[in-house]
Amino acid sequence: MKELIERLFDITVALIAIILFAPIIVCVAIFIKLVSPGGPVLADIPDRVGKDQQKFRMYKFRSMIVNAHKWFEEHPDVFDEYKKNNFKLDNDPRWIKGARFLRKYSIDEFPQFFNILKGDMSIVGPRPYYDFELVEQEKVFPNTKADIEQALVVKPGITGPWQISGRANINFPERIKMDADYAKSKSLIKDIMILVITPIALFTKKGETY
């Protein structure tokens, strides 16, 4: 019954969000085609790791050049910096025009509401990690293995404890600990509280999107 209620909550919030943000979604899709006509509207990125370590394609508006991840193959020095900097770059050379705005206010994440309808994600949950990211981080921080496993027992979310508590400014051990603690005590009440706090965290600009 608990899982059914949580699933109905996810679907309801996702449908409301899609209806409310439909004009923005359409405008962003057109904008991306205008400023970067050679590529798709949605980002072509590696799969993320979901519940029970099942991989899935996370929908996200493209805010980078085409084949942005493969770009690292020709720039291994930048990829090393990317990994050392918690798998992000403050001024990513792969960004297209307008990318900073889209990412700062999480507009690039709006397509993830469709992931929720599919059942890949929840409104609230741990950050959706890349598989290679978890492998690399566990090598650097071997004591995070248990927290990684715990975080993957629930669906990843559009928002979550990490995203409202500093987001990209939090290092991996702290972040995965937050996600693991959330997974241990997940509840609808906690999800609603996180959802309510999310706009405040977003507009106080605590970090970047994932």
trRosetta pair geometry for C-beta under 8 A, 3 or more apart (Angstrom, degrees):
i j d omega theta_ij theta_ji phi_ij phi_ji
1 4 5.6 -56 -149 35 33 114
1 5 6.4 33 155 -19 67 105
2 5 5.9 -55 -150 35 29 110
2 6 6.4 26 154 -16 64 108
2 188 7.7 -145 -159 -29 81 108
3 6 5.7 -55 -146 40 32 111
3 7 6.1 35 154 -22 66 107
4 7 5.7 -55 -147 36 29 112
4 8 6.4 29 154 -17 64 106
5 8 5.8 -55 -149 37 30 110
5 9 6.4 35 150 -22 63 105
5 188 6.2 -52 122 -69 115 146
6 9 5.5 -51 -150 33 33 116
6 10 6.5 36 151 -21 64 103
6 122 7.2 -22 161 -133 107 129
6 188 5.9 -140 -90 -82 80 95
6 191 7.3 117 -134 -5 97 163
7 10 5.6 -50 -150 33 33 114
7 11 6.4 30 154 -16 65 106
7 119 7.8 1 -138 -116 109 90
8 11 5.8 -54 -144 38 32 110
8 12 6.1 33 157 -21 65 109
9 12 5.9 -58 -146 36 26 111
9 13 6.3 19 160 -12 64 110
9 123 7.1 -95 127 15 92 132
9 188 6.2 163 -39 -136 164 108
9 191 7.1 96 127 103 148 144
10 13 6.2 -62 -147 40 25 104
10 14 6.0 22 158 -18 64 114
10 116 5.2 -149 171 -174 104 111
10 122 5.1 -93 -103 -142 131 69
10 123 5.2 -163 -121 -16 72 93
11 14 5.8 -59 -144 39 27 112
11 15 6.2 25 159 -19 64 108
11 116 7.1 -177 -88 139 44 99
11 117 6.5 86 -125 -111 78 64
12 15 6.1 -58 -148 35 25 107
12 16 6.4 23 156 -16 62 108
13 16 5.8 -57 -148 38 31 111
13 17 6.2 31 154 -20 66 109
13 116 7.8 -67 80 151 91 159
13 123 4.9 15 85 -84 145 147
13 195 7.4 -85 -137 -140 153 150
14 17 5.7 -57 -147 38 29 112
14 18 6.3 30 156 -21 65 106
14 113 4.4 154 -153 -166 86 87
14 114 7.8 152 -178 -66 123 25
14 116 4.1 -163 -86 90 144 133
14 117 5.5 -164 125 -54 147 81
14 123 6.8 -139 -55 -74 83 96
15 18 5.8 -51 -145 33 31 111
15 19 6.5 29 156 -16 63 106
15 117 7.5 96 -65 -88 77 112
16 19 5.9 -59 -152 38 30 110
16 20 6.2 24 155 -15 67 112
17 20 5.8 -59 -142 41 29 108
17 21 5.7 0 169 6 68 117
17 110 7.6 -162 152 -147 111 81
17 113 5.0 -151 90 -108 123 145
18 21 6.5 -68 -132 53 20 92
18 22 6.4 53 158 -67 59 85
18 25 7.6 3 -150 -26 64 155
18 113 5.1 -173 -63 120 91 143
18 114 7.4 92 -96 -64 128 74
19 22 6.0 -22 -154 -24 26 116
21 24 4.7 -56 -167 46 77 115
21 25 5.5 86 130 -32 89 98
21 110 5.5 -143 138 -143 149 129
21 113 7.8 147 51 -7 132 153
22 25 5.5 -54 -143 34 30 115
22 26 6.4 29 160 -17 65 105
23 26 5.9 -57 -151 37 31 110
23 27 6.2 27 155 -17 66 110
24 27 5.7 -58 -145 40 31 110
24 28 6.1 31 157 -20 67 107
24 107 6.8 -114 162 -146 124 111
24 110 6.9 -169 104 -91 111 166
25 28 6.0 -55 -145 36 25 109
25 29 6.5 28 155 -20 61 107
25 110 5.5 -146 -92 127 93 141
25 111 7.4 121 -137 -72 111 70
26 29 5.8 -56 -152 34 29 113
26 30 6.5 26 153 -16 64 106
27 30 5.8 -56 -150 37 32 110
27 31 6.2 36 151 -24 66 107
28 31 5.4 -52 -145 35 33 116
28 32 6.4 35 156 -21 66 102
28 61 5.6 -46 145 -124 128 155
28 102 7.0 110 -142 -118 121 117
28 107 6.1 -175 -95 153 147 116
28 108 7.9 -171 -177 -93 144 51
28 110 7.3 129 37 37 156 139
29 32 6.0 -53 -151 32 28 110
29 33 6.7 26 152 -15 61 107
29 41 4.7 7 -141 -145 85 141
29 61 7.4 -122 -81 -122 60 109
30 33 5.8 -59 -154 38 33 111
30 34 6.4 31 151 -21 67 109
31 34 5.7 -60 -150 35 31 111
31 35 6.3 6 163 -1 69 110
31 98 6.5 -76 156 91 127 171
32 35 6.5 -65 -138 47 27 94
32 36 5.9 -39 -178 47 66 101
32 39 8.0 -78 160 83 103 94
32 41 5.3 118 80 -132 139 67
32 61 6.3 -153 -58 -175 146 101
32 62 5.8 109 -160 64 139 92
32 96 7.3 84 -138 89 75 152
33 36 7.4 -80 -119 68 15 60
33 37 5.8 49 179 -108 60 65
33 41 6.5 -29 -54 -84 91 91
34 37 6.9 11 -129 -65 13 91
35 96 5.7 124 121 158 115 116
35 97 4.4 -125 -166 58 138 113
35 98 6.2 163 5 13 172 119
36 39 5.4 -21 141 36 108 106
36 62 7.1 -116 84 112 144 120
36 65 7.2 -154 -141 -116 134 50
36 66 7.5 171 170 -38 117 85
36 96 4.6 -53 -51 -134 134 150
36 97 7.5 178 -42 29 92 86
38 66 6.0 -83 109 -27 99 140
39 44 7.6 -118 -167 -2 112 116
39 62 6.1 -136 120 142 125 166
39 65 7.3 156 -35 -178 153 42
39 66 3.8 -164 -90 -79 123 101
40 43 7.9 -169 86 -71 104 11
40 44 6.3 100 39 -44 126 101
40 62 6.2 127 87 -29 71 144
40 66 7.8 106 15 -113 72 94
41 61 6.7 -52 162 -136 76 73
41 62 6.3 -176 163 14 24 106
42 59 5.7 -59 -141 -151 130 78
42 60 6.5 107 -160 64 79 44
42 61 6.6 -78 -111 -108 50 32
42 62 6.0 99 146 -35 12 91
42 111 6.2 160 -111 -169 106 178
43 60 4.5 -21 24 84 123 97
43 61 6.8 58 -28 109 93 20
43 62 4.3 149 -78 -94 63 67
43 63 7.1 -26 -77 16 119 65
43 64 6.8 58 -126 35 108 97
43 68 7.5 -41 -155 24 100 129
43 108 7.7 48 -32 -179 125 114
44 62 7.3 14 -1 -99 68 119
44 66 7.1 32 30 -154 129 64
44 67 6.6 -27 84 -79 129 47
44 68 7.7 144 67 19 81 84
44 69 7.9 -123 107 15 77 105
45 58 7.3 -38 77 62 121 93
45 60 6.8 2 15 47 136 127
45 68 7.4 -22 -90 59 84 108
45 69 6.1 117 -132 -35 63 128
46 69 6.1 138 -23 -134 95 174
46 130 5.7 62 87 -138 122 111
46 131 7.4 -107 145 27 126 92
46 132 7.2 14 114 8 166 114
47 55 4.1 57 135 176 139 110
47 56 6.1 148 -161 67 103 18
47 57 5.6 -69 -109 -79 81 55
47 58 7.5 124 -153 -3 47 80
47 130 7.9 120 88 -134 45 68
47 131 7.1 27 85 -13 88 112
48 55 6.9 156 78 -150 33 67
48 56 6.2 -30 62 64 83 72
48 57 7.7 112 16 -132 82 16
48 58 4.6 35 1 -24 131 123
48 128 4.0 23 173 162 150 108
48 129 6.4 131 -159 73 88 29
48 130 6.2 -74 -113 -86 61 46
48 131 7.9 165 -156 -30 26 72
48 156 6.8 -72 141 29 133 161
49 53 5.8 -27 -165 -140 109 53
49 54 7.5 128 -161 67 58 31
49 55 5.9 -42 -100 -95 53 67
49 128 7.1 167 56 -168 53 67
49 129 5.4 -20 42 75 106 84
49 130 7.1 87 -7 177 93 11
49 131 5.2 118 -55 -77 113 72
49 134 6.5 -22 16 -11 154 142
49 152 6.5 -41 139 -118 113 120
49 156 7.8 108 90 -38 58 132
50 53 7.6 105 67 -167 49 4
50 54 4.9 -38 66 74 100 82
50 55 6.9 145 11 -115 88 14
50 56 4.9 25 -22 8 133 117
50 120 5.8 -107 -99 -171 154 75
50 121 7.1 -113 -122 -76 115 64
50 128 6.8 -12 -87 -129 69 99
50 152 7.7 110 128 -151 25 84
50 155 6.1 -6 -170 -135 98 66
50 156 5.8 -106 -122 5 67 101
51 54 6.2 -3 72 30 60 106
51 152 6.6 146 -137 177 31 62
51 153 6.9 20 -150 165 81 19
51 154 6.0 -64 -107 156 103 15
51 155 4.6 -41 -45 -78 118 57
51 156 7.5 -144 -44 -11 70 65
52 152 6.6 151 -60 148 12 94
52 153 7.1 53 -69 -124 62 43
53 152 5.4 41 -59 168 69 144
55 131 6.6 -30 -96 -49 115 125
56 115 7.3 115 133 -147 131 110
56 120 4.3 179 151 -141 163 124
56 121 7.9 -154 88 -42 146 83
57 120 8.0 -76 59 -124 50 165
58 112 6.4 -3 -170 -106 89 99
58 115 6.0 2 -135 -89 61 154
58 120 7.3 -166 -93 131 65 140
58 121 7.3 71 -119 -50 94 133
58 128 5.5 129 -82 124 148 157
59 111 3.6 -109 134 131 112 114
59 112 5.7 -179 68 -79 85 46
59 114 5.5 7 35 63 159 111
59 115 5.5 -165 21 -44 98 100
60 63 7.9 -66 147 -1 102 96
60 108 5.6 34 -177 152 87 92
60 109 6.2 -22 -123 -103 87 49
60 111 5.9 -154 -81 55 19 117
60 112 6.8 22 -79 -53 71 94
61 102 6.3 -107 90 -176 130 138
61 107 7.0 -25 32 122 146 76
61 108 4.2 -123 56 -140 98 66
61 109 7.7 -79 15 -29 90 22
61 110 6.8 30 -25 42 115 92
61 111 6.1 147 -44 -10 69 117
62 96 7.3 47 131 8 88 137
62 108 7.9 -153 34 -145 8 110
63 95 6.1 -22 146 -137 87 78
63 96 6.2 -148 -178 35 41 92
63 98 7.7 -119 -138 99 87 74
63 99 3.8 116 177 -134 99 94
63 102 5.0 -162 -102 81 124 134
63 103 5.7 131 158 -50 173 103
63 108 5.0 -48 -37 -101 125 145
64 68 3.6 29 127 -86 136 151
64 92 7.1 -56 -105 127 110 132
64 94 4.2 15 -154 136 111 104
64 95 5.8 -60 -102 -96 67 36
64 96 6.2 169 -129 -16 12 87
64 99 6.7 73 -68 -119 52 146
65 68 5.3 131 62 -85 69 84
65 71 6.6 80 74 -61 120 145
65 94 5.1 -112 20 -163 97 76
65 95 7.9 12 -22 48 77 6
65 96 6.3 141 -66 -64 55 89
67 70 4.2 -34 173 40 102 118
67 71 6.3 131 116 -40 79 80
68 71 5.4 -38 -159 7 36 123
68 94 4.4 95 -144 177 105 141
69 72 6.2 -35 -179 9 46 112
70 73 5.4 -26 -175 6 61 117
71 74 6.3 -63 -169 41 46 101
71 75 6.3 -2 148 21 77 114
71 94 5.7 158 59 -100 159 119
72 75 5.9 -82 -137 65 36 82
72 76 7.0 78 166 -94 73 42
72 78 6.5 -130 -124 85 73 97
72 79 3.9 88 -166 -79 112 117
72 82 7.0 -68 -114 20 127 152
73 76 7.4 6 -158 -65 25 80
73 79 8.0 57 -59 -44 28 147
75 78 4.1 6 140 24 115 118
75 79 6.4 136 101 -21 72 86
76 79 5.2 -53 -145 37 40 115
76 80 6.4 47 154 -25 68 98
77 80 5.7 -47 -152 29 32 114
77 81 6.8 32 148 -16 61 103
78 81 5.5 -52 -153 36 37 113
78 82 6.3 46 146 -27 66 103
78 89 7.4 -1 -177 -90 95 149
78 93 6.9 -69 -139 27 152 124
79 82 5.2 -47 -147 32 35 120
79 83 6.5 34 154 -17 65 102
80 83 5.9 -54 -151 36 31 108
80 84 6.3 27 153 -15 65 109
81 84 5.7 -58 -144 41 31 109
81 85 5.9 15 160 -8 67 116
81 89 6.8 61 115 -102 106 104
82 85 6.2 -69 -142 46 21 100
82 87 6.2 34 157 -133 83 39
82 88 7.1 148 -154 33 72 7
82 89 5.6 -50 -101 -50 80 102
83 87 6.3 17 -115 -78 43 66
83 136 6.0 -96 -149 169 117 152
85 88 5.8 -103 119 67 100 62
85 89 6.3 91 79 -90 146 52
85 90 7.7 -101 175 -21 148 82
86 168 7.0 142 106 -167 133 75
86 171 6.2 -129 -92 -130 128 57
86 172 6.1 -172 -129 -44 91 89
87 130 7.4 -167 -160 28 150 122
87 133 5.2 12 -85 -125 160 116
87 136 7.9 129 -67 75 113 136
88 92 7.7 -83 -176 -63 61 115
88 168 5.6 -30 30 -150 172 125
88 208 6.3 153 -165 67 145 133
89 92 4.1 116 78 -85 114 76
89 93 7.6 -44 125 2 153 68
90 208 7.9 -175 -119 -30 55 143
91 95 7.9 -94 -175 11 49 132
92 95 4.9 108 82 -32 95 98
92 99 7.7 -88 67 121 112 145
95 99 3.6 -148 -164 61 102 154
95 100 6.6 46 -176 -46 155 72
96 99 5.2 119 54 -48 59 112
98 101 5.5 -55 -167 41 65 113
98 102 5.9 65 139 -24 85 106
99 102 5.6 -60 -146 39 34 111
99 103 5.9 22 162 -11 70 113
99 108 7.8 27 -150 -65 67 139
100 103 6.1 -65 -145 44 25 104
100 104 5.8 30 159 -27 65 111
101 104 5.8 -51 -137 32 26 112
101 105 6.6 -9 173 14 61 109
101 107 7.4 0 129 24 75 132
102 105 7.2 -86 -156 52 18 84
102 107 4.7 -97 -148 67 65 106
102 108 4.4 79 149 -48 107 96
103 106 7.3 29 -167 -79 32 34
103 107 7.8 -75 -47 41 21 76
103 108 5.5 -4 -82 8 61 133
103 208 5.7 9 147 -165 113 97
103 209 4.7 -134 -165 28 76 112
104 205 6.5 -11 -171 -126 101 97
104 208 6.8 -58 -96 -121 52 72
104 209 7.6 -116 -64 -15 12 96
105 202 6.5 72 -145 171 57 109
105 203 7.8 32 -121 -89 90 66
106 109 4.7 -34 -177 25 84 122
106 110 7.9 122 136 -45 75 68
106 202 6.0 -73 7 -133 126 122
106 209 5.1 142 -100 -88 71 125
107 110 6.0 -12 -171 -23 50 112
108 209 6.4 170 56 80 111 162
109 112 5.1 -23 178 5 78 124
109 158 6.0 130 155 -150 127 97
109 209 6.0 -152 -39 -155 120 141
110 113 6.4 -25 179 -2 55 109
111 114 5.7 -35 -179 22 66 113
111 115 7.5 74 130 -17 70 94
112 115 4.7 -36 -158 25 60 121
112 116 6.7 68 144 -24 70 92
112 121 6.0 -28 -180 61 101 160
112 158 5.0 150 104 -96 136 103
113 116 5.4 -44 -158 27 40 117
113 117 7.0 43 145 -18 64 98
113 158 7.4 11 -70 -68 62 149
114 117 5.5 -44 -150 33 41 113
114 118 6.5 43 149 -18 65 103
115 118 5.6 -57 -151 39 33 112
115 120 4.4 -73 -173 63 90 117
115 121 4.3 40 123 16 114 116
116 119 7.7 53 -180 -68 30 21
116 120 7.4 -86 -72 55 26 72
116 121 5.1 -65 -78 81 65 88
116 122 6.5 85 -124 -128 97 18
116 123 6.3 46 -120 -60 145 63
116 158 7.3 -43 -54 -30 122 115
119 155 7.9 -116 172 -109 55 146
120 155 7.2 138 141 -151 34 114
121 125 6.7 -154 -165 39 76 140
121 128 6.7 -51 -103 -66 117 130
121 155 5.5 152 -143 163 31 113
121 156 5.4 -49 -123 81 91 76
121 157 6.2 136 -179 -108 97 31
121 158 6.6 92 148 -42 136 74
122 125 4.4 106 55 -33 110 124
122 154 7.4 -38 5 159 141 98
122 155 4.3 118 -18 88 99 121
122 156 7.3 175 29 90 80 28
122 157 4.8 -43 79 -95 83 89
122 158 7.9 -126 98 3 46 75
122 191 7.7 -78 151 -132 125 135
123 157 6.0 7 107 -151 27 106
123 158 5.9 -41 -155 30 43 108
123 159 7.0 -11 157 38 67 91
123 191 6.7 91 80 -180 105 116
123 195 6.2 10 141 -93 124 122
124 157 4.5 0 173 -145 16 160
124 158 7.6 -53 -74 49 35 71
124 159 5.7 -36 -106 81 69 80
124 160 5.6 130 -167 -93 67 64
124 190 7.7 -172 130 114 152 79
124 191 4.0 178 45 -141 145 87
124 194 5.0 108 -131 80 135 133
124 195 6.0 -95 -59 -56 119 90
125 154 5.6 -153 -140 123 107 107
125 155 5.1 -84 -109 97 165 67
125 156 4.8 157 109 -174 123 20
125 157 2.8 144 32 -30 74 96
125 158 8.0 71 34 12 88 44
125 160 5.4 -63 81 -87 26 123
125 182 7.5 150 -151 127 37 133
125 186 7.9 13 -110 -117 72 130
126 129 7.8 -32 135 -19 109 97
126 151 4.4 108 -110 -171 165 102
126 152 7.6 -83 60 -71 153 42
126 154 6.7 122 1 74 102 99
126 156 5.3 -72 78 -115 73 70
126 157 6.7 112 35 15 29 88
126 160 5.7 139 -98 -165 18 166
126 162 7.3 57 -149 1 58 122
126 179 3.5 68 -124 -154 108 115
126 180 7.9 51 -96 -51 133 39
126 182 6.3 166 -69 70 78 129
126 183 6.3 -11 -41 -54 120 107
127 156 6.3 -18 130 -149 17 112
127 157 7.9 -54 -80 53 28 70
127 160 6.3 -135 -51 49 58 139
127 162 5.4 -45 -38 60 112 147
127 163 7.1 142 -82 -49 93 93
127 175 6.9 -11 7 170 139 117
127 179 6.3 -86 16 -84 79 136
127 210 5.5 151 -157 -79 114 167
128 156 3.6 117 -75 137 77 163
128 157 7.8 -173 -38 36 88 28
128 210 7.1 150 55 107 75 141
129 133 5.1 -135 -175 78 95 124
129 134 5.2 88 134 -52 141 100
129 156 7.6 -166 1 -97 62 140
130 133 3.9 97 61 -4 93 109
130 134 7.1 -163 88 -7 53 79
131 134 6.1 -56 -156 33 32 108
131 135 6.6 31 150 -18 65 107
132 135 5.5 -53 -148 37 37 115
132 136 6.1 35 155 -18 69 108
133 136 5.9 -58 -146 39 28 108
133 137 6.1 21 158 -15 65 112
134 137 5.9 -57 -139 41 28 107
134 138 6.1 28 160 -21 64 108
134 148 5.7 117 -156 -149 112 133
135 138 6.1 -59 -149 34 24 108
135 139 6.7 28 152 -22 60 105
136 139 5.8 -54 -157 29 32 114
136 140 6.7 20 152 -10 65 107
137 140 5.7 -59 -150 42 36 106
137 141 5.8 -21 167 34 74 105
137 144 6.6 -46 136 70 101 149
137 148 7.9 152 91 -84 114 129
137 172 4.8 -148 -148 -173 129 158
137 176 7.5 148 136 -39 143 141
138 141 6.6 -74 -124 70 26 67
138 142 6.2 61 173 -107 67 47
138 144 6.0 -128 -108 72 66 99
138 145 5.8 75 -143 -84 114 75
138 148 6.3 -40 -80 -24 113 159
139 142 7.2 8 -145 -68 18 80
140 172 7.7 82 81 57 123 148
141 144 4.4 43 117 -7 110 118
141 172 6.1 -175 12 97 149 119
141 173 5.2 -151 -157 -71 155 100
142 145 6.3 -4 -179 -30 56 108
143 173 7.5 25 81 -125 99 119
144 147 5.0 -62 -164 48 69 113
144 148 5.7 76 136 -31 88 99
144 172 6.9 -37 -86 134 169 101
144 173 5.5 -130 -78 -112 119 72
144 176 5.2 65 -165 80 122 148
144 177 7.7 -98 -126 -54 92 77
145 148 5.8 -56 -150 31 28 112
145 149 6.6 24 156 -15 63 106
146 149 5.8 -56 -151 37 32 111
146 150 6.3 30 153 -18 66 108
146 180 7.5 67 119 -139 73 153
147 150 5.6 -55 -145 38 33 112
147 151 6.2 36 156 -24 66 106
147 173 7.9 100 49 -152 158 58
147 176 4.5 106 123 133 123 101
147 177 5.4 -59 -132 -88 150 51
147 179 7.2 100 167 70 97 89
147 180 3.8 -100 -151 -39 77 150
148 151 5.9 -55 -148 33 28 111
148 152 6.7 18 157 -14 61 111
148 176 5.8 -24 -74 -165 65 137
148 180 7.7 -44 -33 -72 19 114
149 152 6.1 -68 -154 38 29 107
149 153 7.6 42 150 -40 61 95
150 153 6.1 -42 -164 2 39 114
150 179 7.9 144 97 112 88 79
150 180 3.9 65 85 -143 124 95
150 183 5.3 159 150 77 81 135
150 184 6.4 -9 -178 -56 126 92
151 154 7.6 -78 -178 40 41 87
151 176 5.9 -97 -31 -159 149 77
151 179 3.9 34 -122 125 123 113
151 180 4.8 -70 -55 -74 83 64
151 182 7.7 49 -121 57 79 96
151 183 5.3 -174 -116 -22 36 142
152 183 7.9 -1 22 -111 22 161
153 183 5.4 112 55 178 96 129
154 182 7.7 -108 50 115 147 91
154 183 4.7 -165 7 -127 118 91
154 186 5.6 132 -98 -50 158 158
156 160 7.8 -75 -166 -43 62 146
157 160 4.6 131 63 -59 122 103
159 163 4.8 -124 -148 75 65 146
159 164 6.6 55 -179 -42 107 99
159 194 6.1 171 122 144 108 105
159 195 6.5 130 71 -102 137 56
159 198 4.5 -27 -145 -107 161 134
160 163 5.2 94 48 10 64 104
160 164 7.4 -152 92 2 30 92
160 178 7.8 125 135 129 101 109
160 179 6.8 32 146 -107 141 82
160 182 6.3 60 -173 -174 103 176
160 194 6.5 1 -137 176 26 149
161 164 6.5 -71 -147 44 27 96
161 165 5.9 4 164 -6 65 128
161 178 4.4 -155 110 168 121 109
161 179 6.8 -170 54 -78 110 45
161 181 7.3 -61 65 75 173 100
161 182 4.7 -158 -7 -65 130 129
161 194 6.5 -78 -70 -114 56 131
162 165 6.1 -82 -141 45 23 102
162 166 7.8 -70 -173 61 57 76
162 167 6.5 91 143 -109 76 44
162 170 6.3 -138 -153 61 87 144
162 175 4.8 52 -124 -149 128 86
162 178 5.0 141 -70 89 77 138
162 179 6.0 -12 -32 -57 120 90
163 167 5.2 33 -140 -96 46 94
163 198 6.9 14 112 -124 116 93
163 201 6.7 118 134 114 71 146
163 210 7.8 -85 -92 -21 102 112
164 167 7.7 72 -33 -54 14 86
164 194 6.0 -159 -2 -154 148 80
164 197 4.9 65 -156 113 146 115
164 198 5.7 -90 -83 -93 112 55
164 200 7.8 52 -147 70 102 88
164 201 4.1 -150 -137 -37 65 161
164 206 7.9 69 -164 66 30 141
165 170 6.6 38 104 -53 92 147
165 178 6.5 -160 50 -128 148 156
165 201 7.5 -40 -37 -124 30 141
165 206 7.7 -139 118 136 12 149
166 169 4.4 -98 172 69 97 102
166 170 4.5 107 93 -45 120 100
166 206 5.3 -101 -120 169 30 119
166 207 5.9 83 157 -29 47 130
167 170 6.8 154 78 10 13 100
167 201 7.3 133 -34 161 111 118
167 206 5.4 130 16 115 105 86
167 207 3.1 -166 82 73 107 141
167 208 6.7 -174 130 49 127 35
167 209 7.6 -48 -173 -93 138 29
167 210 7.8 -135 -166 -50 97 85
168 207 3.6 162 32 -168 80 112
168 208 4.4 10 -10 41 153 78
168 209 7.8 -12 -43 27 119 11
168 210 7.5 176 -77 -80 93 65
169 206 6.6 -92 16 177 125 77
169 207 4.7 -129 -11 -79 85 108
170 174 4.9 -116 -179 93 101 121
170 175 4.8 131 112 -67 113 90
170 178 7.5 8 151 -4 157 141
170 207 7.6 -44 1 -75 78 155
171 174 5.4 84 61 18 73 105
171 175 6.7 -142 100 -10 32 99
172 175 5.5 -61 -139 40 30 113
172 176 5.9 19 170 -13 70 108
173 176 6.4 -56 -138 40 24 101
173 177 6.2 28 158 -22 60 110
174 177 5.7 -59 -150 35 28 114
174 178 6.5 32 152 -21 64 104
175 178 5.8 -54 -156 32 31 112
175 179 6.6 26 151 -15 65 106
176 179 5.4 -50 -146 39 39 114
176 180 6.1 42 152 -22 68 104
177 180 5.7 -52 -144 37 30 111
177 181 6.3 31 156 -18 64 106
178 181 5.9 -57 -147 38 28 109
178 182 6.3 31 153 -21 63 107
179 182 5.6 -53 -149 34 31 115
179 183 6.4 32 153 -21 64 105
180 183 5.7 -53 -149 34 32 112
180 184 6.6 35 152 -23 64 104
181 184 5.7 -52 -151 31 33 114
181 185 6.7 -12 165 17 65 108
182 185 6.8 -89 -151 55 25 79
182 186 6.2 56 156 -77 69 79
182 190 7.5 176 -146 142 81 139
183 186 5.9 -9 -141 -36 30 111
185 190 6.8 107 121 -43 92 165
186 190 6.7 -139 -151 66 37 133
186 191 7.3 39 -166 -53 81 102
187 190 4.6 92 58 8 85 104
187 191 6.9 -147 94 -8 44 87
188 191 5.4 -53 -148 35 34 115
188 192 6.4 36 154 -21 66 103
189 192 5.9 -54 -151 33 30 110
189 193 6.6 31 151 -19 64 106
190 193 5.6 -54 -150 35 34 114
190 194 6.4 32 153 -18 66 105
191 194 5.8 -55 -149 37 31 109
191 195 6.2 33 153 -22 65 108
192 195 5.6 -54 -146 36 31 115
192 196 6.4 33 154 -21 64 105
193 196 5.8 -54 -150 33 29 111
193 197 6.5 22 155 -14 64 109
194 197 5.8 -61 -148 40 31 108
194 198 6.5 54 151 -48 64 95
195 198 5.7 -33 -154 0 31 122
196 199 7.9 -57 177 21 34 96
197 200 5.5 -64 -167 41 54 114
197 201 6.0 49 143 -20 85 108
198 201 5.8 -61 -146 39 32 108
198 202 6.0 34 158 -24 68 109
199 202 5.4 -54 -144 35 32 116
199 203 6.2 11 166 -4 68 110
200 203 6.6 -68 -144 45 23 94
200 204 6.3 16 160 -13 63 112
201 204 6.1 -62 -143 40 27 105
201 206 5.4 -62 -170 33 81 125
202 205 7.7 25 161 -71 35 38
